Amino acid sequence: MSELRQDRLTHDWVIVSPERALRPHDTSNEAKPCPFCPGNERPAPSALEEITDLNGRWLVRAVPNKFPLLATPPDSGALASSMPTGRMLAGGGWHEVIIESPAHGATLGSMSVVQARRVLDMYARRYRALASRAPFVRQVVLFRNQGARAGTSLVHPHAQIVASPVVSPETRHRVAVEIAYFDEHGCCAQCQTLEDELVAQERIVLESPFFVTYAPYASSNPYQLRIAPLRHCPSFLEVREDELDDLADHLTRVLAAFLAQLDKPDYNLVVATPPLDIIHRAASHWYVEILPRLQTPAGFELGSRIVVNLKPPEEAAAQLRKAVASN
């Protein structure tokens, strides 16, 4: 059983989950049956939800994670126990896998816009399903890992979604900064950033009717990208169907250029959205973050928490903008 432990000095929550070490890996050269491929579903948990074709064959499916970070049904009234060295909660929550395609070698950057739209539909469905379990759940984290350096254990295209009874320190910090900016300037920091970036055009990669992809001015990783809705939208819970239509085309174009230009790098994709109980409607603004794993943090970064980025975001954006335009 997993546990949530809080560090007394930093107040950071850590999940201690020895069961995760048992999950299968297929990143080696050994030929093993893929548990996500069609025909191999029997050992896997039953599907929570599926999108199927006219013949009933699945195109996207969501299943419980067999090796979850958090699995025990949480108790909304449970309090953290005080331990001699910190606080502890039972690791209650939900952890699901979204299998994005029956095709083993597909990626979000290579699949059709129609299939990408199905994937985004499942993202939204499962996010809303887990968010409906509040107050048992306080934060829902939707992400995908691509490649061994990004933390993936299975190559078959999939995303994951975790419902947690605690809010991560990074999310708390992001929300606090958003609220502080609104209190000082009277507007949303993301909306103001999009307005300024669209005027400057230096770090813009792609504009579409509802979304903008840009390289953040203070990018923490080489080729880091953010995809943000032009409409002020506090939470991913509130994304509209027409926005998902646009995002399917937008995301596949950006990722196709990204993968081609960087020779299929390992990367993480995260939906950055506020906790369910800390949504500031005027200050919060959800977005998608793409973080390539091209650098390894060294001692200075780990000791100071100051990141060293070896690629100016203006150069990264110009390169990717040209690649997107040529596709």
VOGU-3710 file (C-alpha; in Angstrom, 3 decimals, decimal comma):
1> mselrqdrlt> 0,000/0,000/0,000  1,327/3,444/-0,900  1,689/6,303/1,570  1,751/10,083/1,278  4,473/11,537/3,485  5,107/15,253/4,113  8,619/16,576/4,639  8,759/18,622/7,845  11,318/21,120/6,470  9,836/21,823/3,027
11> hdwvivsper> 6,180/20,741/3,499  6,514/18,840/0,198  4,362/15,712/-0,128  6,098/12,528/-1,347  4,401/9,304/-2,462  6,124/6,175/-1,149  4,917/3,379/-3,444  7,014/0,183/-3,538  4,410/-1,521/-5,762  5,366/0,822/-8,638
21> alrphdtsne> 8,722/-0,948/-8,888  6,869/-4,076/-10,068  5,392/-2,488/-13,205  6,477/-4,039/-16,548  9,052/-2,413/-18,832  9,317/-2,933/-22,567  12,069/-0,410/-23,334  14,662/-3,211/-23,614  15,366/-5,219/-26,759  13,606/-8,287/-25,388
31> akpcpfcpgn> 10,480/-9,290/-27,296  7,567/-9,266/-24,847  3,815/-9,105/-25,482  2,587/-5,531/-25,098  -0,284/-5,410/-22,565  -1,797/-2,412/-24,383  -1,976/-3,956/-27,881  -5,314/-5,333/-29,179  -5,637/-9,016/-28,327  -3,615/-8,685/-25,122
41> erpapsalee> -6,365/-7,018/-23,077  -7,249/-10,086/-20,987  -4,522/-9,693/-18,303  -5,272/-5,976/-18,031  -8,054/-4,578/-15,831  -11,446/-4,143/-17,452  -11,915/-0,903/-19,356  -13,447/2,002/-17,489  -14,459/3,635/-20,758  -13,840/3,069/-24,469
51> itdlngrwlv> -14,270/4,884/-27,767  -14,976/2,264/-30,453  -15,412/2,056/-34,218  -18,574/0,872/-35,994  -17,495/-2,751/-35,523  -17,020/-2,369/-31,770  -13,211/-2,397/-31,880  -11,648/0,006/-29,425  -9,862/3,119/-30,693  -9,104/4,712/-27,308
61> ravpnkfpll> -9,615/3,075/-23,934  -9,176/3,988/-20,270  -8,239/1,323/-17,715  -7,187/1,318/-14,052  -3,408/1,292/-13,622  -2,314/-2,175/-12,433  0,573/-0,590/-10,501  -0,992/2,627/-9,188  0,710/5,489/-7,404  -2,473/5,917/-5,358
71> atppdsgala> -5,100/3,210/-5,069  -6,846/3,011/-1,707  -10,243/4,758/-1,868  -9,557/8,018/-0,026  -11,486/9,217/2,983  -12,580/12,849/2,716  -12,548/13,135/6,480  -9,120/11,557/7,002  -6,485/13,701/8,660  -2,754/13,360/8,254
81> ssmptgrmla> -1,201/11,446/11,130  1,661/13,146/12,950  4,741/10,957/12,878  8,053/11,538/14,730  9,633/12,881/11,524  6,681/14,322/9,591  3,043/13,761/8,603  1,562/10,755/6,795  -1,636/9,937/4,906  -2,693/6,577/3,494
91> gggwheviie> -2,104/6,665/-0,263  -5,738/7,082/-1,242  -6,720/8,126/-4,755  -7,173/6,850/-8,298  -4,641/6,167/-11,054  -5,781/5,408/-14,605  -4,113/4,752/-17,966  -5,505/6,165/-21,218  -4,383/3,930/-24,116  -4,344/6,371/-27,008
101> spahgatlgs> -4,365/4,039/-30,009  -4,497/0,350/-30,971  -1,335/0,983/-33,050  1,763/0,117/-31,019  4,024/2,603/-32,825  1,667/5,582/-32,924  2,425/8,925/-31,264  0,385/12,055/-30,758  2,607/13,671/-33,370  2,057/10,959/-35,981
111> msvvqarrvl> -1,598/9,985/-35,548  -4,388/11,547/-37,589  -6,210/14,627/-36,381  -9,368/12,498/-36,084  -7,627/10,029/-33,767  -5,992/12,835/-31,774  -9,472/14,320/-31,277  -10,666/10,988/-29,847  -7,703/11,002/-27,461  -8,483/14,537/-26,277
121> dmyarryral> -12,117/13,543/-25,817  -11,035/10,707/-23,520  -8,691/13,056/-21,652  -11,617/15,391/-20,947  -13,995/12,558/-20,030  -11,663/10,929/-17,512  -10,574/14,262/-16,039  -14,208/15,169/-15,394  -14,993/11,703/-14,027  -12,206/11,900/-11,456
131> asrapfvrqv> -12,876/15,550/-10,644  -16,474/14,601/-9,810  -15,117/12,651/-6,834  -14,304/15,824/-4,898  -13,971/16,390/-1,946  -12,242/12,989/-1,803  -10,007/14,354/-4,588  -8,302/17,753/-4,467  -6,046/17,595/-7,528  -6,240/15,690/-10,820
141> vlfrnqgara> -2,979/15,400/-12,772  -3,143/14,445/-16,463  0,170/13,671/-18,141  2,004/11,534/-20,669  5,609/10,333/-20,558  7,379/9,690/-23,858  10,671/7,800/-23,676  12,790/6,295/-20,913  14,304/9,630/-19,790  10,770/10,954/-19,332
151> gtslvhphaq> 9,821/8,028/-17,088  7,834/5,782/-19,417  7,915/2,024/-18,889  5,827/0,935/-21,906  6,337/2,184/-25,460  2,705/1,806/-26,586  1,155/5,316/-26,745  -0,611/6,120/-23,512  -1,291/8,898/-21,033  -1,957/8,674/-17,312
161> ivaspvvspe> -4,266/10,477/-14,942  -3,950/10,538/-11,139  -6,500/11,824/-8,640  -4,842/12,906/-5,385  -6,164/13,916/-1,950  -3,344/16,492/-1,591  -2,158/19,411/-3,732  1,436/19,355/-4,946  3,801/22,141/-3,807  4,545/23,146/-7,409
171> trhrvaveia> 0,842/23,569/-8,144  0,330/25,555/-4,944  3,196/27,844/-5,952  1,833/28,337/-9,471  -1,626/29,222/-8,175  -0,164/31,597/-5,571  1,834/33,392/-8,272  -1,245/33,670/-10,506  -3,307/35,152/-7,670  -0,532/37,548/-6,634
181> yfdehgccaq> -0,208/38,768/-10,236  -3,966/39,334/-10,457  -3,999/41,206/-7,141  -1,196/43,491/-8,328  -2,188/44,024/-11,979  -5,921/43,255/-12,065  -5,631/40,739/-14,910  -4,704/37,137/-15,661  -0,941/36,563/-16,038  -1,445/34,003/-18,828
191> cqtledelva> -3,791/36,283/-20,768  -1,304/39,148/-20,464  1,541/36,860/-21,546  -0,371/35,720/-24,634  -1,174/39,310/-25,552  2,465/40,368/-25,223  3,848/37,311/-27,035  1,460/37,760/-29,954  2,636/41,334/-30,354  6,336/40,442/-30,132
201> qerivlespf> 6,069/37,230/-32,236  9,605/36,217/-31,162  8,608/33,109/-29,266  5,388/32,131/-31,059  5,420/28,687/-32,691  1,810/28,366/-33,888  -1,447/30,309/-33,726  -4,848/28,746/-34,409  -8,420/29,947/-33,829  -8,482/28,924/-30,150
211> fvtyapyass> -4,874/28,186/-29,093  -1,344/29,588/-29,149  1,890/27,623/-28,767  4,865/29,608/-27,531  8,257/29,083/-25,922  8,174/30,690/-22,449  10,421/33,743/-22,063  12,190/32,062/-19,124  12,048/28,489/-20,463  13,357/25,955/-17,957
221> npyqlriapl> 14,207/23,380/-20,653  15,552/23,651/-24,201  12,532/23,667/-26,535  10,023/23,869/-23,682  6,588/24,770/-25,068  3,262/25,937/-23,692  -0,043/25,547/-25,533  -2,618/27,905/-24,029  -6,242/28,680/-24,903  -6,761/32,209/-26,186
231> rhcpsflevr> -10,032/32,399/-24,276  -9,590/33,014/-20,576  -10,469/29,594/-19,175  -9,634/28,850/-15,517  -9,696/25,042/-15,594  -9,396/22,140/-18,023  -12,788/21,125/-16,656  -14,281/23,957/-18,713  -12,713/23,234/-22,101  -15,304/23,378/-24,907
241> edelddladh> -15,900/20,884/-27,718  -14,948/23,401/-30,433  -11,715/24,087/-28,538  -10,905/20,372/-28,455  -11,540/20,245/-32,214  -8,980/22,998/-32,745  -6,538/21,554/-30,202  -6,443/18,176/-31,992  -5,094/19,795/-35,172  -2,923/22,273/-33,271
251> ltrvlaafla> -1,291/19,675/-31,023  -0,540/17,177/-33,802  1,082/19,894/-35,929  3,254/21,153/-33,081  4,303/17,677/-31,927  5,046/16,494/-35,487  7,459/19,408/-35,957  8,848/18,993/-32,442  9,578/15,277/-32,926  11,056/15,748/-36,392
261> qldkpdynlv> 13,311/18,672/-35,486  14,637/17,126/-32,284  14,926/13,562/-33,628  12,134/12,087/-31,494  13,253/13,281/-28,067  12,019/11,932/-24,777  9,535/14,392/-23,299  6,774/14,926/-20,770  3,412/16,479/-21,577  1,359/17,823/-18,662
271> vatppldiih> -2,018/19,545/-18,475  -1,375/22,400/-16,031  -4,668/23,246/-14,364  -5,532/24,436/-10,837  -6,585/22,182/-7,961  -10,288/21,489/-7,709  -10,681/23,502/-4,501  -8,343/26,412/-5,356  -9,702/27,684/-8,683  -9,410/31,467/-8,832
281> raashwyvei> -11,733/32,241/-11,703  -10,053/35,502/-12,677  -6,419/34,475/-12,120  -6,220/30,782/-13,117  -5,748/29,811/-16,792  -5,066/26,181/-17,810  -2,504/25,197/-20,442  -0,528/22,271/-21,826  3,198/22,086/-21,031  5,675/20,122/-23,179
291> lprlqtpagf> 9,049/19,497/-21,517  11,773/17,753/-23,550  14,314/15,742/-21,593  17,460/17,030/-23,323  19,479/18,101/-20,268  20,307/16,478/-16,944  20,216/18,808/-13,912  23,637/19,193/-12,306  24,762/20,195/-8,831  24,147/23,918/-9,241
301> elgsrivvnl> 20,555/23,357/-10,390  19,842/20,878/-7,606  21,452/23,006/-4,914  20,071/26,390/-5,953  16,826/25,414/-7,768  17,988/27,822/-10,521  17,782/26,160/-13,929  20,428/26,588/-16,628  18,895/26,465/-20,134  21,386/26,005/-22,982
311> kppeeaaaql> 18,949/26,986/-25,780  17,473/30,515/-25,965  13,688/30,188/-26,352  13,706/32,694/-29,238  15,944/30,335/-31,253  13,916/27,280/-30,293  10,643/28,964/-31,277  12,030/30,182/-34,618  13,231/26,684/-35,488  9,941/25,018/-34,575
321> rkavasn> 7,844/27,789/-36,173  9,634/27,205/-39,476  9,152/23,446/-39,171  5,422/23,758/-38,438  4,956/26,124/-41,402  6,729/23,729/-43,777  4,517/20,750/-42,883
//
